[in-house]
């Protein structure tokens, strides 16, 4: 693809049937690369600039949308965002504005109305906050502890003694009344969590503590869901000891994820979807970059970006992210490990092989799943024969057919290994 494409809009370019057909082949290869686990998110990148990654991302998204799938194209190239130009978008609100907006929302206290319980926990996780949220309503009080935005404990206040940690352990004869009395005396002096003291004193196993803790947290969260328009207050955790066993249970059970599945977060979703724009192409939506911040690495590496991706992948059939090139500057892109796969775009006859291999190395260090390479700008009479002798022979017998843009296996370190047909 030549530079003259930038003088046209995307709709004029797609009038070229052979051009569009090439991306049909690319789309099929992509969707068939993981038949058992359908791909929901793809990061499109390149080793350096001007390899055609943005145009490849746009046309791949458009061809998938033509199959009836709902597709979101996200401009994550914070060095040189251009998607808004391709689609003639003049609105400035985009991805960065949405992520910044999530951060700037301050929720410290109030009454649930415009907010939902899901909204509160979504914002706390996106902002990575640590604290205790106290919910009150209908004579019930529930304290939920979050660490870096994740639920690590939930307690129902004024719980009947028989439903407390000590009461349950007594009922099932895991401890004796004397052991509980002695442990409570030490707890008053040290303020350490009861469960940890019981384990430290050898009165009960950590496994038993975790079992009971799981039941108590789940019961507390169920009671929280039953509250109608409760008031809430968030405070810091300074001086409040964390309960180790509760935190372990919360991580294993993923209480935040389960809570959000049961409770919608309309405000959070509204902020995210405000950045999504319609396009004239049916089923294709675009999320432009928006105002580029002075600290792009901090933005895309934040919890907010991770939450944004979770929301859009649940709202669209597939999300395609046009990312910054891997090499050339401090990397300012989404962690590749957060997407289902990465496509590396390489311009035939231009990109230095060392740059491609270095990009591959950097992506592998980031624990990305590299699906393959899009070999862009092929000359069917020279490049195809150079990379794939088989196609050269095939072309001599059926020269009237236009070779398609291919999703190739990533070039290995051995230069001879790339000569085998895929």
ROZA-633927 format. One record per residue: x, y, z of N, C-alpha, C in turn. Coordinates in steps of 0.05 Angstrom, whole numbers, padded with zeros to 5 digits, always signed. Example, Ala and Ser with C-alpha at 12.3 -4.5 7.8 and 13.67 -1.06 7.14 Angstrom:
BEGIN
+00264-00114+00156+00246-00090+00156+00264-00066+00156;+00257-00045+00142+00273-00021+00143+00258+00001+00157;
***
This chain:
BEGIN
+00017-00024+00000+00000+00000+00000+00017+00025+00000;+00013+00043-00018+00030+00066-00020+00021+00089-00003;+00037+00110-00002+00031+00134+00014+00006+00149+00004;+00000+00145-00022-00023+00160-00033-00049+00152-00020;-00050+00130-00006-00074+00122+00008-00082+00143+00029;-00063+00157+00040-00069+00177+00060-00083+00201+00048;-00083+00203+00022-00097+00225+00009-00127+00218+00005;-00135+00194+00011-00162+00186+00008-00174+00179+00035;-00201+00177+00036-00212+00167+00061-00215+00137+00058;-00223+00124+00080-00223+00095+00080-00244+00083+00061;-00265+00098+00056-00287+00087+00039-00278+00087+00010;-00262+00107+00001-00252+00107-00026-00232+00085-00030;-00215+00080-00010-00196+00058-00013-00209+00031-00015;-00231+00027+00000-00244+00001+00000-00260-00004-00025;-00262+00015-00043-00275+00010-00069-00258-00009-00087;-00233-00012-00080-00215-00031-00095-00222-00059-00086;-00234-00074-00104-00243-00101-00096-00220-00120-00088;-00198-00119-00103-00175-00136-00096-00164-00129-00069;-00164-00103-00063-00154-00094-00037-00171-00106-00015;-00198-00104-00018-00216-00114+00003-00214-00144+00005;-00211-00158-00018-00209-00187-00018-00185-00197-00002;-00163-00182-00004-00139-00189+00011-00145-00190+00040;-00161-00171+00050-00167-00171+00079-00188-00192+00086;-00203-00202+00067-00220-00224+00072-00204-00249+00080;-00182-00253+00065-00164-00276+00071-00151-00272+00098;-00143-00247+00104-00130-00242+00129-00150-00247+00152;-00175-00238+00148-00196-00242+00168-00200-00271+00174;-00202-00287+00153-00207-00316+00156-00184-00329+00171;-00160-00322+00163-00136-00333+00177-00136-00326+00207;-00144-00301+00213-00145-00292+00241-00166-00307+00257;-00190-00308+00246-00212-00321+00261-00208-00351+00264;-00194-00363+00245-00189-00392+00246-00164-00399+00262;-00149-00378+00271-00124-00384+00286-00130-00395+00314;-00154-00392+00323-00161-00402+00350-00190-00411+00350;-00196-00433+00336-00224-00442+00333-00237-00450+00360;-00222-00461+00378-00233-00470+00404-00238-00447+00423;-00222-00426+00422-00225-00403+00439-00226-00378+00422;-00251-00370+00414-00254-00347+00396-00239-00322+00406;-00225-00309+00388-00210-00285+00395-00229-00262+00399;-00226-00248+00422-00243-00225+00428-00228-00198+00426;-00202-00199+00427-00187-00174+00426-00160-00179+00412;-00153-00161+00394-00128-00163+00378-00113-00137+00379;-00088-00138+00385-00071-00114+00384-00055-00115+00358;-00058-00094+00341-00044-00091+00316-00021-00072+00320;+00003-00081+00315+00026-00063+00319+00047-00069+00297;+00069-00055+00298+00091-00058+00279+00117-00054+00294;+00139-00060+00281+00165-00055+00294+00172-00026+00295;+00168-00012+00272+00173+00017+00270+00150+00031+00256;+00152+00056+00252+00130+00072+00240+00129+00067+00210;+00106+00075+00198+00101+00074+00169+00103+00047+00157;+00092+00027+00170+00091+00000+00159+00062-00007+00151;+00043+00011+00155+00016+00006+00146-00002-00008+00167;+00006-00007+00192-00010-00021+00212-00038-00010+00216;-00040+00017+00215-00067+00029+00219-00086+00022+00196;-00077+00023+00171-00094+00015+00149-00101-00014+00150;-00082-00031+00159-00088-00059+00163-00109-00063+00184;-00107-00049+00207-00126-00051+00229-00154-00043+00220;-00155-00021+00205-00181-00010+00196-00195-00030+00177;-00181-00040+00158-00193-00058+00138-00199-00085+00150;-00183-00095+00167-00189-00120+00181-00215-00117+00197;-00217-00095+00211-00242-00089+00227-00266-00087+00209;-00263-00073+00186-00286-00069+00168-00295-00096+00156;-00276-00113+00149-00283-00138+00137-00297-00157+00157;-00288-00156+00182-00301-00172+00202-00329-00162+00207;-00332-00135+00208-00359-00123+00212-00378-00131+00189;-00367-00135+00165-00384-00143+00142-00396-00171+00146;-00385-00187+00164-00396-00214+00169-00419-00213+00188;-00425-00189+00199-00447-00186+00218-00438-00184+00247;-00412-00187+00252-00401-00184+00279-00399-00155+00287;-00404-00149+00312-00402-00122+00323-00373-00117+00330;-00360-00098+00316-00332-00094+00319-00326-00066+00329;-00307-00064+00348-00297-00038+00358-00268-00035+00350;-00262-00012+00338-00234-00006+00330-00225+00016+00349;-00203+00011+00364-00194+00030+00384-00167+00042+00375;-00164+00068+00377-00139+00082+00370-00122+00083+00395;-00102+00064+00397-00085+00063+00420-00056+00072+00412;-00054+00085+00389-00028+00095+00380-00025+00123+00392;-00014+00125+00416-00013+00150+00430+00010+00168+00420;+00027+00156+00404+00049+00173+00392+00038+00189+00368;+00021+00175+00352+00011+00188+00327-00017+00178+00321;-00037+00186+00337-00064+00176+00332-00075+00187+00305;-00087+00170+00289-00097+00179+00263-00125+00168+00256;-00136+00150+00272-00162+00138+00265-00183+00159+00261;-00183+00181+00277-00204+00201+00274-00202+00215+00246;-00178+00216+00235-00175+00228+00208-00186+00209+00186;-00180+00183+00189-00190+00164+00169-00220+00164+00167;-00234+00169+00190-00263+00168+00191-00275+00196+00192;-00259+00216+00188-00268+00244+00188-00283+00252+00213;-00273+00243+00236-00285+00249+00262-00274+00275+00272;-00292+00293+00280-00284+00319+00291-00286+00321+00321;-00301+00302+00333-00304+00303+00362-00278+00297+00376;-00272+00311+00398-00246+00308+00411-00248+00287+00434;-00272+00280+00443-00275+00262+00465-00269+00233+00456;-00249+00220+00469-00242+00193+00461-00232+00177+00484;-00215+00157+00478-00205+00138+00497-00193+00152+00521;-00174+00170+00517-00159+00182+00539-00178+00199+00556;-00197+00213+00543-00216+00228+00558-00233+00211+00577;-00241+00187+00566-00257+00169+00582-00241+00159+00606;-00215+00151+00601-00199+00140+00623-00193+00162+00643;-00188+00186+00634-00183+00208+00653-00209+00215+00668;-00232+00213+00655-00257+00219+00668-00262+00199+00691;-00255+00174+00686-00259+00154+00707-00242+00161+00731;-00218+00170+00727-00200+00176+00749-00210+00201+00764;-00221+00220+00750-00229+00245+00762-00255+00244+00778;-00270+00222+00773-00295+00219+00789-00288+00213+00818;-00297+00230+00836-00292+00226+00864-00317+00215+00878;-00314+00192+00890-00336+00180+00905-00326+00175+00933;-00336+00190+00952-00328+00186+00980-00351+00179+00998;-00374+00191+00992-00398+00185+01008-00423+00193+00993;-00445+00184+01002-00470+00191+00989-00491+00169+00992;-00511+00171+00975-00533+00151+00976-00536+00140+00948;-00539+00114+00946-00541+00101+00919-00567+00110+00906;-00564+00120+00882-00587+00129+00866-00577+00130+00838;-00562+00152+00832-00549+00153+00806-00527+00132+00804;-00514+00126+00827-00494+00105+00827-00508+00078+00835;-00495+00057+00827-00503+00030+00837-00479+00019+00853;-00484-00003+00867-00461-00016+00881-00440-00024+00860;-00449-00033+00837-00429-00041+00816-00413-00017+00808;-00425+00007+00805-00410+00031+00797-00388+00036+00817;-00395+00035+00843-00375+00042+00864-00351+00024+00862;-00356-00002+00860-00333-00020+00859-00318-00019+00833;-00332-00013+00811-00318-00009+00785-00299+00015+00787;-00308+00037+00798-00292+00061+00800-00268+00057+00820;-00274+00043+00842-00252+00038+00861-00231+00021+00849;-00239+00001+00833-00219-00017+00821-00204-00001+00799;-00218+00014+00783-00205+00029+00761-00185+00049+00772;-00192+00060+00795-00174+00080+00808-00153+00067+00826;-00155+00041+00830-00136+00027+00847-00137+00036+00876;-00160+00043+00886-00162+00054+00914-00161+00033+00935;-00152+00040+00959-00152+00022+00982-00168+00035+01004;-00187+00021+01015-00203+00033+01037-00225+00014+01046;-00242+00024+01063-00265+00009+01072-00290+00024+01065;-00309+00010+01052-00334+00022+01045-00356+00012+01063;-00369+00030+01077-00390+00022+01096-00417+00028+01083;-00433+00008+01079-00460+00010+01068-00480+00007+01091;-00500+00026+01092-00520+00024+01113-00548+00028+01101;-00567+00012+01110-00594+00014+01101-00612-00007+01114;-00637+00001+01121-00656-00017+01133-00645-00031+01158;-00630-00016+01174-00620-00027+01198-00596-00047+01195;-00586-00049+01171-00563-00067+01165-00539-00051+01157;-00516-00060+01167-00490-00047+01160-00471-00068+01150;-00459-00063+01127-00439-00081+01115-00414-00065+01110;-00391-00075+01120-00365-00063+01115-00350-00080+01094;-00343-00067+01072-00328-00081+01051-00300-00068+01048;-00280-00085+01051-00252-00075+01049-00242-00080+01021;-00229-00059+01009-00217-00062+00983-00187-00055+00985;-00171-00069+00970-00142-00064+00968-00135-00061+00939;-00125-00037+00932-00119-00030+00904-00144-00035+00887;-00167-00030+00898-00192-00032+00884-00206-00059+00884;-00192-00079+00895-00203-00106+00895-00215-00114+00923;-00238-00126+00923-00250-00135+00948-00233-00156+00961;-00226-00151+00986-00210-00171+01001-00225-00181+01026;-00247-00167+01033-00262-00176+01057-00289-00162+01057;-00309-00175+01069-00335-00163+01073-00346-00173+01099;-00355-00155+01116-00365-00163+01143-00393-00151+01148;-00410-00167+01158-00436-00158+01167-00435-00150+01196;-00440-00125+01202-00438-00115+01230-00461-00127+01246;-00456-00129+01272-00476-00139+01291-00486-00166+01283;-00469-00182+01272-00476-00209+01265-00480-00225+01290;-00501-00242+01292-00505-00259+01316-00479-00274+01323;-00473-00277+01348-00449-00289+01357-00445-00317+01345;-00468-00331+01343-00466-00359+01332-00459-00359+01302;-00462-00336+01289-00455-00334+01261-00428-00320+01256;-00414-00316+01278-00387-00303+01276-00366-00325+01271;-00342-00317+01266-00320-00336+01261-00317-00354+01285;-00315-00342+01309-00311-00358+01333-00335-00376+01338;-00359-00366+01334-00384-00382+01339-00385-00406+01321;-00379-00403+01295-00380-00425+01276-00359-00446+01283;-00335-00438+01290-00313-00457+01297-00321-00472+01322;-00334-00459+01341-00344-00473+01366-00365-00493+01359;-00384-00485+01342-00406-00503+01335-00397-00528+01322;-00376-00526+01305-00366-00550+01292-00342-00562+01306;-00338-00553+01331-00318-00565+01350-00290-00564+01338;-00284-00542+01324-00257-00539+01315-00239-00526+01337;-00252-00512+01355-00238-00501+01378-00255-00505+01403;-00243-00501+01426-00258-00503+01452-00265-00475+01462;-00285-00473+01480-00291-00447+01491-00267-00433+01505;-00251-00449+01518-00227-00438+01531-00207-00427+01511;-00204-00440+01489-00185-00430+01468-00195-00404+01456;-00221-00403+01451-00233-00379+01440-00230-00355+01460;-00235-00361+01485-00233-00340+01506-00205-00329+01507;-00185-00347+01507-00157-00339+01509-00149-00323+01485;-00158-00331+01461-00151-00317+01437-00164-00289+01435;-00189-00287+01445-00202-00261+01445-00188-00241+01464;-00177-00252+01486-00162-00235+01504-00137-00224+01491;-00123-00241+01476-00099-00232+01462-00106-00212+01440;-00129-00217+01427-00137-00199+01405-00142-00171+01416;-00155-00169+01439-00160-00142+01450-00134-00127+01456;-00113-00142+01462-00087-00129+01468-00071-00122+01442;-00074-00139+01422-00057-00136+01398-00072-00124+01374;-00099-00126+01374-00116-00117+01352-00111-00133+01326;-00099-00156+01329-00094-00173+01305-00119-00189+01299;-00123-00196+01274-00147-00212+01266-00149-00238+01281;-00174-00244+01289-00179-00268+01305-00169-00294+01291;-00175-00296+01265-00168-00321+01251-00138-00325+01251;-00122-00304+01247-00093-00307+01246-00082-00314+01274;-00094-00304+01295-00085-00311+01322-00092-00340+01328;-00115-00350+01320-00122-00377+01325-00103-00397+01311;-00095-00389+01286-00076-00406+01272-00049-00404+01285;-00040-00380+01292-00013-00376+01304-00011-00391+01330;-00032-00392+01346-00032-00406+01371-00035-00436+01368;-00040-00445+01344-00042-00474+01339-00069-00486+01347;-00089-00469+01350-00115-00479+01358-00131-00490+01335;-00126-00480+01311-00141-00488+01287-00123-00486+01263;-00131-00500+01241-00114-00498+01217-00123-00475+01199;-00104-00465+01183-00110-00444+01164-00132-00452+01145;-00133-00477+01138-00153-00487+01119-00181-00483+01130;-00185-00489+01156-00211-00486+01168-00219-00456+01170;-00199-00439+01176-00205-00410+01177-00214-00400+01150;-00201-00409+01128-00208-00400+01101-00236-00410+01094;-00243-00434+01101-00270-00444+01095-00292-00427+01108;-00288-00422+01133-00308-00406+01148-00309-00377+01137;-00285-00366+01132-00283-00339+01122-00298-00336+01095;-00295-00355+01078-00309-00354+01052-00339-00353+01056;-00350-00369+01074-00379-00369+01079-00387-00342+01090;-00372-00330+01108-00379-00305+01120-00378-00282+01100;-00358-00282+01083-00357-00261+01062-00380-00263+01043;-00386-00287+01034-00409-00291+01015-00435-00282+01028;-00439-00289+01053-00464-00281+01067-00466-00251+01069;-00443-00237+01075-00443-00208+01077-00450-00195+01051;-00439-00205+01029-00444-00193+01003-00473-00198+00994;-00484-00221+01001-00512-00226+00995-00530-00206+01010;-00524-00200+01035-00539-00181+01050-00536-00153+01038;-00513-00147+01028-00508-00121+01015-00526-00118+00991;-00530-00139+00975-00547-00137+00951-00576-00132+00958;-00584-00140+00982-00612-00137+00991-00619-00109+01000;-00598-00093+01005-00603-00065+01015-00615-00048+00993;-00635-00032+00999-00648-00015+00980-00638+00013+00983;-00625+00024+00962-00614+00051+00962-00599+00057+00988;-00579+00041+00995-00565+00047+01020-00547+00071+01018;-00540+00083+01040-00520+00104+01041-00493+00090+01042;-00472+00105+01034-00445+00093+01035-00425+00114+01043;-00403+00105+01054-00381+00122+01062-00355+00107+01058;-00335+00120+01046-00309+00107+01041-00288+00121+01059;-00273+00105+01073-00251+00117+01089-00226+00100+01086;-00203+00113+01093-00177+00100+01090-00175+00077+01110;-00155+00060+01106-00151+00037+01123-00127+00041+01142;-00118+00065+01146-00096+00070+01164-00101+00059+01191;-00083+00042+01200-00086+00031+01227-00104+00007+01230;-00117-00001+01208-00135-00025+01209-00120-00048+01197;-00115-00069+01213-00099-00092+01203-00115-00107+01181;-00100-00116+01160-00112-00132+01139-00114-00161+01150;-00135-00175+01141-00139-00202+01149-00128-00220+01127;-00105-00233+01132-00091-00248+01112-00108-00270+01099;-00122-00285+01116-00138-00307+01105-00162-00297+01088;-00174-00275+01096-00196-00263+01081-00185-00254+01054;-00162-00243+01053-00150-00233+01028-00145-00256+01009;-00135-00278+01020-00129-00302+01004-00155-00313+00992;-00176-00315+01008-00201-00325+00999-00213-00308+00977;-00211-00281+00981-00222-00262+00962-00208-00265+00935;-00182-00268+00935-00167-00271+00910-00175-00297+00895;-00178-00318+00911-00185-00344+00899-00213-00344+00887;-00232-00330+00900-00260-00330+00892-00266-00309+00872;-00249-00288+00870-00255-00266+00852-00281-00252+00858;-00284-00243+00883-00309-00232+00892-00317-00207+00876;-00297-00191+00868-00304-00167+00853-00318-00174+00827;-00306-00193+00812-00318-00201+00786-00346-00212+00790;-00350-00229+00810-00376-00241+00815-00396-00219+00823;-00387-00200+00838-00405-00179+00847-00415-00162+00823;-00397-00155+00805-00404-00138+00782-00422-00153+00763;-00418-00180+00761-00436-00195+00744-00465-00194+00754;-00468-00193+00780-00494-00192+00792-00506-00164+00794;-00489-00144+00791-00498-00117+00795-00487-00099+00773;-00505-00087+00758-00496-00070+00735-00482-00045+00745;-00466-00033+00727-00452-00008+00733-00458+00012+00711;-00482+00023+00710-00490+00040+00688-00473+00065+00684;-00465+00078+00707-00450+00103+00704-00422+00097+00692;-00409+00076+00702-00383+00068+00692-00385+00062+00662;-00404+00046+00654-00407+00039+00626-00414+00064+00609;-00429+00083+00620-00436+00107+00606-00411+00124+00599;-00392+00125+00619-00367+00140+00614-00351+00127+00592;-00349+00100+00593-00334+00086+00573-00346+00089+00545;-00372+00084+00543-00384+00084+00517-00388+00112+00505;-00384+00133+00521-00384+00160+00510-00362+00164+00490;-00341+00148+00492-00318+00151+00474-00321+00135+00449;-00342+00119+00446-00347+00102+00423-00364+00117+00402;-00354+00117+00377-00368+00132+00356-00379+00112+00334;-00402+00119+00323-00412+00104+00300-00396+00110+00275;-00396+00092+00256-00384+00097+00230-00405+00090+00209;-00401+00100+00184-00420+00092+00163-00419+00063+00156;-00399+00048+00164-00397+00020+00159-00414+00005+00179;-00434-00010+00171-00451-00025+00190-00435-00043+00208;-00442-00043+00234-00429-00060+00254-00401-00051+00263;-00391-00030+00250-00364-00021+00258-00365+00005+00273;-00353+00004+00297-00352+00027+00315-00322+00035+00319;-00318+00061+00325-00291+00070+00329-00289+00085+00356;-00267+00080+00370-00261+00095+00394-00235+00110+00388;-00237+00136+00382-00212+00151+00376-00195+00155+00401;-00171+00164+00396-00152+00167+00419-00161+00189+00438;-00170+00212+00427-00176+00235+00443-00151+00252+00448;-00152+00268+00469-00129+00285+00475-00106+00269+00486;-00083+00270+00472-00060+00255+00481-00048+00268+00506;-00045+00252+00528-00035+00264+00553-00004+00266+00553;+00007+00281+00571+00036+00283+00573+00049+00258+00584;+00032+00241+00597+00043+00216+00609+00028+00192+00598;+00030+00186+00572+00015+00164+00560+00021+00137+00572;+00046+00132+00580+00054+00106+00592+00038+00101+00617;+00035+00122+00633+00020+00119+00659-00009+00112+00654;-00021+00125+00633-00049+00121+00627-00055+00093+00618;-00041+00084+00597-00047+00057+00585-00038+00034+00603;-00020+00040+00622-00011+00019+00640-00027+00018+00665;-00049+00033+00667-00064+00035+00692-00086+00015+00693;-00098+00013+00717-00121-00005+00722-00144+00005+00705;-00145+00031+00700-00167+00042+00684-00168+00030+00656;-00144+00027+00644-00143+00015+00617-00152-00014+00617;-00144-00028+00637-00152-00056+00639-00183-00058+00642;-00195-00041+00658-00224-00041+00662-00238-00033+00636;-00227-00013+00622-00238-00005+00597-00240-00028+00578;-00218-00043+00576-00217-00066+00558-00237-00087+00565;-00240-00092+00591-00259-00112+00600-00288-00105+00592;-00294-00079+00594-00321-00070+00587-00326-00072+00557;-00307-00063+00541-00312-00063+00512-00312-00092+00500;-00296-00109+00512-00295-00137+00502-00321-00152+00509;-00334-00142+00530-00360-00154+00537-00383-00142+00521;-00378-00119+00509-00399-00105+00494-00398-00110+00464;-00374-00119+00454-00371-00123+00425-00361-00151+00420;-00366-00160+00395-00358-00187+00388-00327-00189+00386;-00315-00168+00377-00286-00167+00375-00276-00138+00377;-00254-00134+00390-00242-00108+00393-00214-00109+00380;-00209-00090+00362-00183-00088+00348-00170-00062+00357;-00146-00064+00368-00132-00040+00378-00108-00033+00360;-00109-00009+00349-00087+00000+00333-00066+00012+00352;-00044-00001+00356-00025+00006+00377-00001+00022+00366;+00015+00033+00384+00040+00046+00376+00060+00025+00367;+00079+00033+00350+00100+00014+00342+00116+00005+00367;+00127-00019+00366+00140-00031+00389+00167-00016+00394;+00181-00009+00373+00208+00002+00376+00209+00032+00372;+00230+00045+00381+00235+00073+00373+00232+00093+00395;+00217+00086+00417+00213+00105+00439+00204+00090+00463;+00202+00104+00486+00191+00091+00510+00164+00080+00503;+00160+00054+00507+00135+00041+00498+00111+00053+00512;+00092+00062+00497+00068+00075+00508+00044+00061+00498;+00042+00035+00502+00019+00020+00492+00009+00000+00513;-00014-00011+00507-00026-00030+00525-00009-00055+00528;-00009-00066+00552+00006-00091+00557-00005-00112+00538;+00011-00124+00521+00001-00144+00502-00011-00168+00516;-00004-00173+00541-00015-00196+00555-00045-00193+00561;-00056-00169+00558-00084-00164+00565-00102-00170+00541;-00091-00175+00517-00107-00182+00494-00104-00211+00486;-00122-00220+00469-00121-00249+00462-00099-00255+00442;-00090-00234+00427-00070-00240+00407-00058-00214+00396;-00035-00216+00384-00021-00193+00372-00014-00199+00343;-00020-00180+00326-00012-00181+00298+00011-00161+00293;+00032-00170+00282+00055-00152+00276+00055-00147+00246;+00053-00121+00239+00052-00114+00210+00081-00107+00201;+00089-00119+00179+00116-00115+00168+00113-00107+00139;+00126-00085+00131+00125-00076+00103+00146-00091+00087;+00138-00106+00066+00156-00121+00050+00175-00102+00035;+00201-00109+00035+00221-00094+00020+00230-00069+00034;+00219-00063+00058+00226-00039+00072+00236-00044+00101;+00221-00060+00116+00228-00064+00143+00253-00081+00147;+00271-00072+00163+00295-00088+00168+00289-00112+00185;+00300-00135+00177+00293-00160+00191+00302-00159+00220;+00324-00145+00226+00333-00143+00254+00312-00128+00271;+00299-00108+00259+00278-00094+00273+00255-00112+00279;+00247-00129+00260+00225-00147+00264+00231-00167+00286;+00255-00178+00286+00263-00197+00307+00265-00184+00334;+00274-00159+00335+00275-00145+00360+00247-00139+00371;+00228-00132+00353+00201-00127+00361+00189-00153+00371;+00195-00175+00358+00185-00201+00367+00195-00207+00395;+00221-00201+00400+00233-00206+00426+00219-00189+00447;+00214-00164+00441+00201-00146+00461+00172-00155+00467;+00158-00164+00447+00131-00174+00451+00131-00200+00468;+00150-00217+00463+00151-00242+00478+00159-00236+00507;+00176-00216+00512+00183-00209+00539+00158-00198+00554;+00140-00186+00539+00115-00175+00551+00094-00197+00553;+00101-00222+00548+00084-00245+00551+00059-00243+00533;+00063-00233+00508+00041-00231+00489+00038-00257+00474;+00015-00261+00464+00010-00284+00446+00011-00274+00417;+00033-00279+00404+00037-00269+00377+00022-00288+00357;+00001-00278+00345-00014-00295+00326+00002-00299+00300;+00014-00277+00291+00029-00279+00266+00037-00252+00256;+00047-00252+00231+00056-00227+00218+00039-00222+00193;+00031-00197+00190+00018-00189+00165+00040-00177+00147;+00046-00191+00125+00067-00181+00107+00053-00162+00088;+00059-00137+00091+00044-00115+00077+00059-00105+00053;+00045-00096+00032+00057-00084+00009+00072-00104-00009;+00061-00128-00012+00075-00149-00027+00076-00142-00057;+00099-00148-00070+00100-00148-00099+00099-00177-00107;+00077-00186-00119+00072-00214-00124+00093-00227-00142;+00107-00211-00159+00126-00223-00177+00154-00227-00165;+00159-00213-00142+00186-00215-00131+00185-00224-00102;+00169-00210-00086+00170-00216-00057+00158-00244-00051;+00136-00251-00065+00124-00277-00060+00144-00299-00066;+00158-00297-00089+00178-00317-00096+00201-00318-00076;+00208-00295-00065+00230-00294-00046+00223-00307-00019;+00198-00302-00009+00191-00313+00016+00179-00341+00014;+00164-00346-00008+00150-00371-00010+00152-00382-00039;+00172-00398-00044+00176-00409-00072+00152-00422-00082;+00136-00435-00065+00112-00449-00074+00093-00430-00088;+00090-00406-00077+00071-00387-00088+00081-00377-00115;+00108-00376-00118+00119-00368-00144+00112-00388-00166;+00114-00413-00159+00107-00434-00179+00077-00433-00185;+00062-00429-00164+00032-00428-00168+00025-00404-00185;+00039-00382-00181+00033-00358-00196+00038-00361-00226;+00059-00377-00233+00065-00380-00261+00043-00395-00276;+00028-00412-00261+00007-00428-00274-00020-00413-00273;-00024-00395-00253-00049-00380-00251-00043-00351-00246;-00029-00338-00264-00019-00311-00261-00041-00291-00260;-00065-00298-00269-00087-00279-00270-00098-00273-00243;-00092-00290-00223-00103-00287-00196-00086-00267-00180;-00100-00250-00165-00086-00230-00148-00079-00243-00121;-00053-00244-00114-00046-00256-00088-00057-00239-00065;-00066-00253-00045-00078-00239-00022-00057-00231-00001;-00063-00211+00014-00047-00204+00037-00049-00227+00057;-00026-00237+00067-00026-00262+00082-00019-00257+00111;-00031-00274+00128-00023-00275+00157-00002-00296+00159;+00024-00288+00161+00046-00307+00159+00055-00314+00187;+00067-00338+00190+00080-00345+00216+00103-00325+00220;+00108-00318+00245+00129-00299+00251+00156-00309+00242;+00172-00292+00229+00198-00301+00219+00215-00310+00242;+00225-00335+00241+00242-00346+00262+00271-00335+00259;+00287-00341+00279+00315-00331+00279+00331-00343+00256;+00323-00368+00248+00337-00382+00226+00327-00371+00200;+00343-00358+00183+00333-00345+00159+00323-00366+00139;+00332-00391+00140+00322-00411+00121+00296-00423+00129;+00288-00419+00155+00264-00432+00164+00239-00420+00152;+00242-00394+00143+00218-00380+00133+00211-00387+00105;+00226-00405+00092+00221-00411+00064+00200-00433+00059;+00189-00444+00081+00169-00465+00078+00142-00453+00075;+00125-00465+00058+00098-00454+00055+00081-00459+00079;+00062-00441+00085+00045-00444+00108+00020-00459+00100;
***
